[in-house]
């Protein structure tokens, strides 16, 4: 009898141990509520306080030296390109700002992380997310599909030219045609997402060749096109092509799509804005809609706080899941984090991959970041359960220096 009791007791204790282990392993991941984000001390999440402070001081000292007047900065840089005139609004930027988040908790912050500043090409990650939601819903059946097959007529909205003499415009098309050339008809969704389409044409008054033009001006209009998917080229005209193509399949403004499907579910604030250009308006279903900019190369783009950037970074850290709800599918996140053959450090826009530690030598090879000019970085590190937002930091070397210091502050396993 004693032996039976002893066996039953051992079995009971083993069951309790297994249950306790399972509960520990399945401990709920913390997700911040809208308008609230819990702060914890570095020690509470296994970090050295002194080294975290050192990392913050480094980020503040490494603030960009470019003008805070972003319109002036534009005309000192991209504005000198052919057709470089600003087409959308610019704002003055704030000082260096950012957040360090571990295990979902804010460990440190600097500057004014509530300020909604232009974030330049970080907007591309939000743009690709609207494509991700469309893919997950079956609105895009396969990323290998030709985009041309998804496009209906695109009618520009230009109320200022309603009284123009139509006879003077007989030779001009009344429609915007994105994929009507032999080359453009071959372009797939995957090519646009990876910036390997080599799309040819002009959109919103900006020719594809005028964005970061080749040094040899003789090639601007004459070079042979490369096959879609063959060559990676960072080009904002083609990013804007993707934005307009997505607007056509959603049939409603992309900021509304983003708000309903991503930003509201992750508890983002109501301060972010996503803008296009003065002339990037079309008519869909009888309604004027602005096609947004996928960056701020000629103005416009995403104006957003570091807090809201951090929420988006935390969403991608958690593989598209937020508090039990899958906002972007695991399949989509996996594809976004898989490099294409033309560029080993780039997934879907604007997921920069640390393949072979090429971009950030002191970060894990599995880390990635969403990046925009300025520099604006949303660093995501699943190995260390870290999200770092750094706004207006000078160079890639400084980005690596910040990440290096934050990682050096880690002293324990994730709790």
Phi, psi and omega in degrees: 000316179298323180295319178296315179299317180298319179295317180295320180296317179297319180296320180295314180296323178294320178298316178299320180295317180295317179297319179296320178295317180297319179296320179296318182290328184260019180306132186300138175283136180282132172233129182291142176284161175302131178077359181223139175212115186292135174262144172226155178288156176307318182299326182293338180244019174076046178225151177276125183300317184296322181284330174295316177298322177296320179296317179297315179300323178297315181297320179295317181290336183266022179301142177305144179263003179288160184301144174285341172282101187288338174290316176299316180300321178301312184286347173272350183233261184298334181295345178275354178286162172302138181058034186274003181301138179300138180244348179222177185285150169241157175236166168283141180268165174272187176280177177307136182210159177173181183216148169242126184233128174230138183058020180093353184257143177285125181258326181203155174210158180213162182066215180242085184289353177271349183288128179272097180257160170300141182241006176052230193284358167302333177304332181298326178291327176288322177297312181296334177292327176293329173291323179297317178296320177298319178296314182297332180271357181083008177289331168246112187289320185207134181291348175276355178292146173290133183294327183306325182290349181260355189264130169262183178300137179246115184256119178290149177252115184220079185295342182280349181247020182294334182264007182293157178283111183298331181293334178285346183247024183300326183276356182260141178286146176273357182239157170265122180247112184272333190226044185256007175260163180303317180292311186295332179294343180273350189287134180257163176303319180300324180294318179293319182293330182261002183058045178234021186280328189054036178306140180245135177146189180233133177225132182056034177079010182242106177294148181301323184286345184275350178270116185050059188295153178296152182298326180271103183297338181293343182266352188302320184251358189240347187294150177285142179283145174270153179297143178306133180092352188273323188228132176275129175214122180286115189209117186283336174299317181288331173296319179292333173297315178299317180300316180291322178297319179291323175302322181290327179275332177282327180063025172204157186303139182297328175300326177292317177301313181296316182298312185290323190258339183235301192291315178295314179299330179270003176077028179295159180288181177258018185262347183284149177222144179233115190240158174250212180256166179301331184250010185265053182247140176226168176249123177230127181053038176079004183243132173293133178223140178269128173277126189280163173272137177278003176201208174226033185303322176239028181100178182068210181090201187263125174253120192204153179274163176296326177299314180289325173300319182295322177298318178294317177299321179291327174298315180288330174300322182266026172058040175083003182257139178226112175051046176091353181248128180275100182279324173234131187295155174304322180298317181295313180299320179298318178293320180297331182262010178256122181290149173275168182294337184276340182208111187284347181249022182220129174261235170279154179297133359239065178268104175271126187257140182269046182304126180056024180057032183289323186271316179233092186300335184260012177249160176299150178296337180278350181290157175212169177209152173264127191231140173222161180302153175135314354270147173244118184234133168244100185271134183232124187226099182288329180297325182250007180051051184240142164231130177235125172254126178229118183251135176063047174259142197301297194225172174298324177298321177291323175302313178296321179298321178293312180300317179303316182290322178294315180296325179295339181280349183286131184233356182211170175294158179297134182262000000 
